[in-house]
Amino acid sequence: MPKFCPTCGKLLQFENAEICPSCGVRISEPPKPAEEIYATAWDRWIAYFIDFIIGIIIFFAVYLLFYLLFGQGNTSESDSAIGIGILFGFIAYWLYYAYFESSPSQATLGKQALKIKVIDRQGQPISFGLSLARSFLKILFTLTPLGLLVLINGLVIHYSAEKKGIHDYIVNTRVIKIDQ
């Protein structure tokens, strides 16, 4: 069914036109972007716990691989191999977060389970570089004595308007719920 401009009466070329090309009058409002619903502190804690378990498995798998390949024996060479295994375990754990949060899913496995994802300030997926920085900060917080920064970060997430953690403020990201 053809659509006509209510002001000038001219036939509109497109049914979903927002502005009449003849008289310039706005016919309809542009569609509004979907409102973002921020992930709650509980959603993020549960996702963090799932990812922490996965990260520990990744860390120990890499560490064990280095130990089995190079660390057996009682030499300084084996001690070095174990140290390198620990370092590579942490790097693998770091890359787990960075890869998944910058992937098309925009979420680690824990976040996917809770149906939440990471976006930048414009609502777009984050780059791998930004994800590396964000992940590094999260791991750094985890390594503080008694995990004190993890607890403080949880409180910041709970009480901030956009449910952003300290690392989110630093790299300007947000975690939102995925439309279901």
Long-range contacts (C-beta under 8 A, 24 or more apart in sequence): 33-123, 34-179, 36-119, 36-123, 36-174, 36-176, 37-176, 37-177, 38-162, 38-163, 38-174, 38-175, 38-176, 38-177, 39-114, 39-116, 39-163, 39-175, 39-176, 39-177, 40-163, 41-154, 41-157, 41-158, 41-163, 43-114, 43-116, 43-175, 43-177, 44-114, 44-116, 44-154, 44-157, 44-163, 44-165, 44-175, 45-154, 46-110, 46-114, 47-108, 47-110, 47-111, 47-113, 47-114, 47-116, 48-110, 49-110, 50-109, 50-110, 50-113, 50-114, 51-96, 51-97, 51-108, 51-109, 51-110, 51-111, 52-110, 52-142, 54-96, 54-108, 54-109, 54-110, 55-93, 55-96, 55-97, 58-89, 58-92, 58-93, 58-96, 59-89, 59-90, 59-92, 59-93, 60-89, 61-92, 62-88, 62-89, 62-92, 63-88, 63-89, 90-139, 93-139, 94-132, 94-135, 94-136, 94-139, 97-131, 97-134, 97-135, 97-138, 97-139, 98-128, 98-131, 98-132, 98-134, 98-135, 99-128, 99-131, 101-126, 101-131, 101-134, 101-135, 102-126, 102-127, 102-128, 102-130, 102-131, 107-178, 111-175, 115-177, 115-178, 115-180, 116-175, 116-176, 116-177, 116-178, 117-175, 117-176, 117-178, 118-173, 118-174, 118-175, 119-173, 119-174, 119-175, 119-176, 120-172, 120-173, 120-174, 121-172, 121-173, 121-174, 126-173, 130-171, 130-173, 133-170, 133-171, 134-167, 134-168, 134-171, 134-173, 137-166, 137-167, 137-170, 137-171, 138-167, 141-166, 141-167
